[in-house]
């Protein structure tokens, strides 16, 4: 199954009691535990593909897209790639470090991140302009109307989604590890869906443990085969 981003409109995911999307919580998807391990990947986002605003589509029937991260692997910095086979199953294609860390050395100690319902909210041109500017240029500070726009958006739970990123700072080349991809083991065009920082839930960030700080978890798609590629970067 190929999943792809279908437009470049920038959005953000915001907490909403009636939101169709979800941050954290328990996953019911099969295949999220690497072969030979008993430690599963952990759910970061579950996206409802029936939301017409969501700029993501699959080429076969699929109602949800789970985004997992291997928090308990690789001393805090692993990469993972997986294919989504159905609403209930993924197939892990690659793990940069397939052995889980020792329990007392795992960067996240909880079994799942706290759950929050989310809704997708499109950014206006002005909102996207100031957020992009502030993200890529730390020298100039927002003033006047731009400062107000930034303040309106400056929620600790700021979760960007979609848009177009020409590059991801500190990521380097993104390599597709899917043996079925025509660009297997080669640098590919990476369709970034979201970069998730250690955001608070109900004002609390303690569940992130060692990950609190300047890090973001990057989730996206190989443009060619539509599988999910995940890694983290220092911000």
C-alpha atoms as a printed R data frame, in Angstrom:
    type eleno elety resid chain resno       x       y      z
1   ATOM     1    CA   UNK     A     1   0.000   0.000  0.000
2   ATOM     2    CA   UNK     A     2   1.326   3.411 -0.953
3   ATOM     3    CA   UNK     A     3   0.569   6.443  1.196
4   ATOM     4    CA   UNK     A     4   1.263   9.926 -0.086
5   ATOM     5    CA   UNK     A     5   0.872  13.574  0.778
6   ATOM     6    CA   UNK     A     6  -1.603  15.073 -1.691
7   ATOM     7    CA   UNK     A     7  -1.108  18.803 -1.109
8   ATOM     8    CA   UNK     A     8   1.302  21.175  0.589
9   ATOM     9    CA   UNK     A     9  -1.079  23.179  2.726
10  ATOM    10    CA   UNK     A    10   0.293  23.716  6.250
11  ATOM    11    CA   UNK     A    11  -1.861  22.757  9.238
12  ATOM    12    CA   UNK     A    12  -1.502  22.235 12.933
13  ATOM    13    CA   UNK     A    13  -3.035  19.583 15.163
14  ATOM    14    CA   UNK     A    14  -4.774  21.055 18.193
15  ATOM    15    CA   UNK     A    15  -6.362  19.397 21.256
16  ATOM    16    CA   UNK     A    16 -10.103  18.925 20.735
17  ATOM    17    CA   UNK     A    17 -12.522  16.745 22.668
18  ATOM    18    CA   UNK     A    18 -14.292  15.828 19.417
19  ATOM    19    CA   UNK     A    19 -11.155  15.584 17.289
20  ATOM    20    CA   UNK     A    20 -10.819  12.502 15.043
21  ATOM    21    CA   UNK     A    21  -7.045  12.254 15.416
22  ATOM    22    CA   UNK     A    22  -5.080  11.219 18.492
23  ATOM    23    CA   UNK     A    23  -1.758  11.834 20.166
24  ATOM    24    CA   UNK     A    24  -0.391   8.944 22.243
25  ATOM    25    CA   UNK     A    25  -2.481   6.242 23.829
26  ATOM    26    CA   UNK     A    26  -2.577   2.473 23.399
27  ATOM    27    CA   UNK     A    27  -2.097   0.994 19.944
28  ATOM    28    CA   UNK     A    28  -4.126  -1.977 18.704
29  ATOM    29    CA   UNK     A    29  -2.089  -2.329 15.500
30  ATOM    30    CA   UNK     A    30  -0.309  -5.634 14.890
31  ATOM    31    CA   UNK     A    31   3.290  -5.797 13.730
32  ATOM    32    CA   UNK     A    32   4.620  -2.949 15.865
33  ATOM    33    CA   UNK     A    33   6.989  -5.193 17.839
34  ATOM    34    CA   UNK     A    34  10.324  -5.872 16.073
35  ATOM    35    CA   UNK     A    35  11.116  -9.504 15.328
36  ATOM    36    CA   UNK     A    36  12.789 -11.229 18.267
37  ATOM    37    CA   UNK     A    37  11.780  -8.520 20.727
38  ATOM    38    CA   UNK     A    38   8.976  -8.114 23.241
39  ATOM    39    CA   UNK     A    39   9.241  -4.309 23.334
40  ATOM    40    CA   UNK     A    40   6.865  -2.606 20.858
41  ATOM    41    CA   UNK     A    41   7.226   0.678 19.090
42  ATOM    42    CA   UNK     A    42   5.077   3.322 20.747
43  ATOM    43    CA   UNK     A    43   2.232   5.238 19.184
44  ATOM    44    CA   UNK     A    44   2.835   8.974 18.782
45  ATOM    45    CA   UNK     A    45  -0.015   9.898 16.433
46  ATOM    46    CA   UNK     A    46  -2.982   8.093 14.958
47  ATOM    47    CA   UNK     A    47  -4.422   9.984 11.989
48  ATOM    48    CA   UNK     A    48  -7.982   9.510 10.780
49  ATOM    49    CA   UNK     A    49  -7.766   9.305  6.990
50  ATOM    50    CA   UNK     A    50 -11.521   9.854  6.664
51  ATOM    51    CA   UNK     A    51 -10.941  13.493  7.684
52  ATOM    52    CA   UNK     A    52 -11.319  15.258  4.321
53  ATOM    53    CA   UNK     A    53  -8.982  18.049  5.440
54  ATOM    54    CA   UNK     A    54  -6.074  15.677  6.025
55  ATOM    55    CA   UNK     A    55  -3.587  16.103  3.139
56  ATOM    56    CA   UNK     A    56  -2.749  12.388  3.072
57  ATOM    57    CA   UNK     A    57  -4.229   9.556  1.012
58  ATOM    58    CA   UNK     A    58  -3.650   5.846  0.478
59  ATOM    59    CA   UNK     A    59  -3.997   3.972 -2.812
60  ATOM    60    CA   UNK     A    60  -6.091   1.261 -1.110
61  ATOM    61    CA   UNK     A    61  -8.846   1.376  1.537
62  ATOM    62    CA   UNK     A    62  -7.320   2.656  4.769
63  ATOM    63    CA   UNK     A    63  -9.103   4.517  7.550
64  ATOM    64    CA   UNK     A    64  -6.189   5.345  9.831
65  ATOM    65    CA   UNK     A    65  -2.479   6.002  9.667
66  ATOM    66    CA   UNK     A    66  -0.486   5.201 12.823
67  ATOM    67    CA   UNK     A    67   2.810   6.977 13.402
68  ATOM    68    CA   UNK     A    68   5.113   5.030 15.714
69  ATOM    69    CA   UNK     A    69   8.489   5.825 17.255
70  ATOM    70    CA   UNK     A    70  10.967   3.329 18.821
71  ATOM    71    CA   UNK     A    71  11.459   5.256 22.062
72  ATOM    72    CA   UNK     A    72  12.917   2.283 23.906
73  ATOM    73    CA   UNK     A    73  15.591   1.495 21.305
74  ATOM    74    CA   UNK     A    74  18.875   2.885 20.063
75  ATOM    75    CA   UNK     A    75  19.905   4.978 23.088
76  ATOM    76    CA   UNK     A    76  17.432   7.653 22.104
77  ATOM    77    CA   UNK     A    77  18.301   8.014 18.431
78  ATOM    78    CA   UNK     A    78  17.047   5.093 16.339
79  ATOM    79    CA   UNK     A    79  15.511   5.174 12.870
80  ATOM    80    CA   UNK     A    80  12.642   2.974 11.746
81  ATOM    81    CA   UNK     A    81  10.807   2.398  8.479
82  ATOM    82    CA   UNK     A    82   7.572   0.490  8.091
83  ATOM    83    CA   UNK     A    83   4.808  -0.262  5.621
84  ATOM    84    CA   UNK     A    84   1.163   0.114  6.565
85  ATOM    85    CA   UNK     A    85  -0.606  -3.067  5.417
86  ATOM    86    CA   UNK     A    86  -4.102  -2.361  6.741
87  ATOM    87    CA   UNK     A    87  -5.934  -0.522  9.508
88  ATOM    88    CA   UNK     A    88  -4.765  -3.242 11.867
89  ATOM    89    CA   UNK     A    89  -1.264  -4.135 10.743
90  ATOM    90    CA   UNK     A    90   2.114  -2.653  9.881
91  ATOM    91    CA   UNK     A    91   5.309  -4.362  8.714
92  ATOM    92    CA   UNK     A    92   8.621  -3.124 10.074
93  ATOM    93    CA   UNK     A    93  11.076  -2.923  7.170
94  ATOM    94    CA   UNK     A    94  14.103  -1.471  8.914
95  ATOM    95    CA   UNK     A    95  15.370  -0.672 12.398
96  ATOM    96    CA   UNK     A    96  18.730   1.012 12.803
97  ATOM    97    CA   UNK     A    97  19.049  -0.671 16.215
98  ATOM    98    CA   UNK     A    98  16.708  -3.665 16.585
99  ATOM    99    CA   UNK     A    99  17.763  -4.522 20.137
100 ATOM   100    CA   UNK     A   100  15.804  -2.759 22.898
101 ATOM   101    CA   UNK     A   101  17.710  -0.824 25.509
102 ATOM   102    CA   UNK     A   102  17.970  -2.252 28.999
103 ATOM   103    CA   UNK     A   103  14.852  -1.262 31.008
104 ATOM   104    CA   UNK     A   104  16.657   1.193 33.291
105 ATOM   105    CA   UNK     A   105  18.402   2.796 30.286
106 ATOM   106    CA   UNK     A   106  15.333   3.373 28.131
107 ATOM   107    CA   UNK     A   107  14.855   7.031 27.257
108 ATOM   108    CA   UNK     A   108  11.100   6.790 27.875
109 ATOM   109    CA   UNK     A   109   9.921   4.739 30.846
110 ATOM   110    CA   UNK     A   110   6.153   4.767 30.285
111 ATOM   111    CA   UNK     A   111   4.487   2.091 28.151
112 ATOM   112    CA   UNK     A   112   2.471   4.654 26.194
113 ATOM   113    CA   UNK     A   113   2.319   8.409 25.851
114 ATOM   114    CA   UNK     A   114  -0.702  10.103 27.445
115 ATOM   115    CA   UNK     A   115  -3.642  10.253 25.056
116 ATOM   116    CA   UNK     A   116  -5.103  13.483 23.653
117 ATOM   117    CA   UNK     A   117  -7.805  13.843 20.956
118 ATOM   118    CA   UNK     A   118  -6.782  16.228 18.167
119 ATOM   119    CA   UNK     A   119  -8.357  18.170 15.327
120 ATOM   120    CA   UNK     A   120  -6.681  19.468 12.178
121 ATOM   121    CA   UNK     A   121  -6.633  23.247 11.806
122 ATOM   122    CA   UNK     A   122  -5.391  24.918  8.594
123 ATOM   123    CA   UNK     A   123  -2.925  27.785  8.934
124 ATOM   124    CA   UNK     A   124  -3.580  31.032  7.119
125 ATOM   125    CA   UNK     A   125  -0.941  32.466  4.815
126 ATOM   126    CA   UNK     A   126   0.063  34.974  7.494
127 ATOM   127    CA   UNK     A   127   0.285  32.327 10.207
128 ATOM   128    CA   UNK     A   128   2.336  29.982  8.037
129 ATOM   129    CA   UNK     A   129   4.628  32.851  7.016
130 ATOM   130    CA   UNK     A   130   5.570  33.859 10.551
131 ATOM   131    CA   UNK     A   131   5.924  30.303 11.852
132 ATOM   132    CA   UNK     A   132   8.152  29.330  8.923
133 ATOM   133    CA   UNK     A   133  10.234  32.475  9.342
134 ATOM   134    CA   UNK     A   134  10.708  31.924 13.072
135 ATOM   135    CA   UNK     A   135  11.607  28.270 12.524
136 ATOM   136    CA   UNK     A   136  14.294  28.892  9.922
137 ATOM   137    CA   UNK     A   137  15.714  32.234 11.062
138 ATOM   138    CA   UNK     A   138  16.492  32.813 14.717
139 ATOM   139    CA   UNK     A   139  18.162  36.179 14.289
140 ATOM   140    CA   UNK     A   140  15.241  38.539 13.658
141 ATOM   141    CA   UNK     A   141  12.445  38.708 16.186
142 ATOM   142    CA   UNK     A   142   8.782  39.115 15.263
143 ATOM   143    CA   UNK     A   143   7.332  42.577 15.717
144 ATOM   144    CA   UNK     A   144   3.946  44.266 15.339
145 ATOM   145    CA   UNK     A   145   1.268  42.178 13.657
146 ATOM   146    CA   UNK     A   146   3.708  39.296 13.139
147 ATOM   147    CA   UNK     A   147   4.411  39.204 16.860
148 ATOM   148    CA   UNK     A   148   0.694  38.961 17.593
149 ATOM   149    CA   UNK     A   149   0.302  36.173 15.031
150 ATOM   150    CA   UNK     A   150   3.176  34.302 16.630
151 ATOM   151    CA   UNK     A   151   1.736  34.761 20.103
152 ATOM   152    CA   UNK     A   152  -1.676  33.531 18.932
153 ATOM   153    CA   UNK     A   153  -0.043  30.342 17.674
154 ATOM   154    CA   UNK     A   154   2.497  29.972 20.472
155 ATOM   155    CA   UNK     A   155   0.857  27.167 22.397
156 ATOM   156    CA   UNK     A   156   3.225  24.774 24.221
157 ATOM   157    CA   UNK     A   157   1.290  22.021 22.426
158 ATOM   158    CA   UNK     A   158   2.242  23.348 18.999
159 ATOM   159    CA   UNK     A   159   2.065  20.413 16.612
160 ATOM   160    CA   UNK     A   160   2.661  21.323 12.946
161 ATOM   161    CA   UNK     A   161   1.375  19.080 10.188
162 ATOM   162    CA   UNK     A   162   1.797  19.066  6.417
163 ATOM   163    CA   UNK     A   163   3.228  21.979  4.496
164 ATOM   164    CA   UNK     A   164   6.394  21.870  2.450
165 ATOM   165    CA   UNK     A   165   9.891  21.553  3.883
166 ATOM   166    CA   UNK     A   166  12.769  22.050  1.492
167 ATOM   167    CA   UNK     A   167  15.117  20.418  3.995
168 ATOM   168    CA   UNK     A   168  15.165  19.268  7.591
169 ATOM   169    CA   UNK     A   169  18.010  20.776  9.622
170 ATOM   170    CA   UNK     A   170  20.430  18.166 11.017
171 ATOM   171    CA   UNK     A   171  18.687  15.284  9.216
172 ATOM   172    CA   UNK     A   172  21.156  14.663  6.401
173 ATOM   173    CA   UNK     A   173  20.105  12.449  3.500
174 ATOM   174    CA   UNK     A   174  17.014  10.325  4.042
175 ATOM   175    CA   UNK     A   175  17.585   6.766  2.806
176 ATOM   176    CA   UNK     A   176  14.776   4.398  1.830
177 ATOM   177    CA   UNK     A   177  15.357   0.913  3.287
178 ATOM   178    CA   UNK     A   178  12.334  -0.732  1.674
179 ATOM   179    CA   UNK     A   179  13.661  -3.604 -0.490
180 ATOM   180    CA   UNK     A   180  10.577  -3.276 -2.725
181 ATOM   181    CA   UNK     A   181  11.295   0.387 -3.511
182 ATOM   182    CA   UNK     A   182  12.966   1.245 -6.813
183 ATOM   183    CA   UNK     A   183  15.280   3.520 -4.830
184 ATOM   184    CA   UNK     A   184  16.181   0.959 -2.150
185 ATOM   185    CA   UNK     A   185  19.237   1.996 -0.129
186 ATOM   186    CA   UNK     A   186  19.379   5.340 -1.925
187 ATOM   187    CA   UNK     A   187  18.668   8.904 -0.906
188 ATOM   188    CA   UNK     A   188  15.024   9.739 -1.626
189 ATOM   189    CA   UNK     A   189  12.655  12.668 -1.658
190 ATOM   190    CA   UNK     A   190  11.172  12.676  1.837
191 ATOM   191    CA   UNK     A   191   7.610  13.939  2.304
192 ATOM   192    CA   UNK     A   192   7.662  15.233  5.861
193 ATOM   193    CA   UNK     A   193   4.267  15.010  7.566
194 ATOM   194    CA   UNK     A   194   5.142  16.346 10.998
195 ATOM   195    CA   UNK     A   195   7.967  17.026 13.425
196 ATOM   196    CA   UNK     A   196   6.827  16.362 16.977
197 ATOM   197    CA   UNK     A   197   8.741  18.078 19.787
198 ATOM   198    CA   UNK     A   198   8.460  16.913 23.426
199 ATOM   199    CA   UNK     A   199   5.087  18.642 23.798
200 ATOM   200    CA   UNK     A   200   3.301  18.811 27.159
201 ATOM   201    CA   UNK     A   201   0.030  17.041 27.867
202 ATOM   202    CA   UNK     A   202  -2.100  18.812 30.474
203 ATOM   203    CA   UNK     A   203   0.987  20.894 31.267
204 ATOM   204    CA   UNK     A   204   3.150  17.850 31.998
205 ATOM   205    CA   UNK     A   205   6.299  16.815 30.083
206 ATOM   206    CA   UNK     A   206   7.770  14.402 32.640
207 ATOM   207    CA   UNK     A   207   6.651  11.373 30.611
208 ATOM   208    CA   UNK     A   208   9.305  12.269 28.009
209 ATOM   209    CA   UNK     A   209  12.068  11.503 30.551
210 ATOM   210    CA   UNK     A   210  15.425  11.761 28.748
211 ATOM   211    CA   UNK     A   211  13.879  13.284 25.628
212 ATOM   212    CA   UNK     A   212  13.006  16.611 27.234
213 ATOM   213    CA   UNK     A   213  14.992  19.274 25.406
214 ATOM   214    CA   UNK     A   214  15.967  20.255 21.874
215 ATOM   215    CA   UNK     A   215  14.760  17.264 19.893
216 ATOM   216    CA   UNK     A   216  11.984  16.590 17.392
217 ATOM   217    CA   UNK     A   217  10.604  13.280 16.155
218 ATOM   218    CA   UNK     A   218  10.254  13.410 12.380
219 ATOM   219    CA   UNK     A   219   7.579  11.395 10.568
220 ATOM   220    CA   UNK     A   220   7.225  11.246  6.807
221 ATOM   221    CA   UNK     A   221   6.898   9.190  3.668
222 ATOM   222    CA   UNK     A   222   9.197   7.931  0.954
223 ATOM   223    CA   UNK     A   223   7.890   9.747 -2.117
224 ATOM   224    CA   UNK     A   224   8.463   6.679 -4.298
225 ATOM   225    CA   UNK     A   225   7.105   3.734 -2.304
226 ATOM   226    CA   UNK     A   226   4.869   5.503  0.225
227 ATOM   227    CA   UNK     A   227   6.198   3.756  3.321
228 ATOM   228    CA   UNK     A   228   6.681   5.568  6.633
229 ATOM   229    CA   UNK     A   229  10.185   6.755  7.598
230 ATOM   230    CA   UNK     A   230  10.857   7.924 11.153
231 ATOM   231    CA   UNK     A   231  13.884   9.455 12.874
232 ATOM   232    CA   UNK     A   232  14.733  12.212 15.315
233 ATOM   233    CA   UNK     A   233  16.784  15.363 14.919
234 ATOM   234    CA   UNK     A   234  18.376  17.862 17.254
235 ATOM   235    CA   UNK     A   235  16.699  21.229 17.062
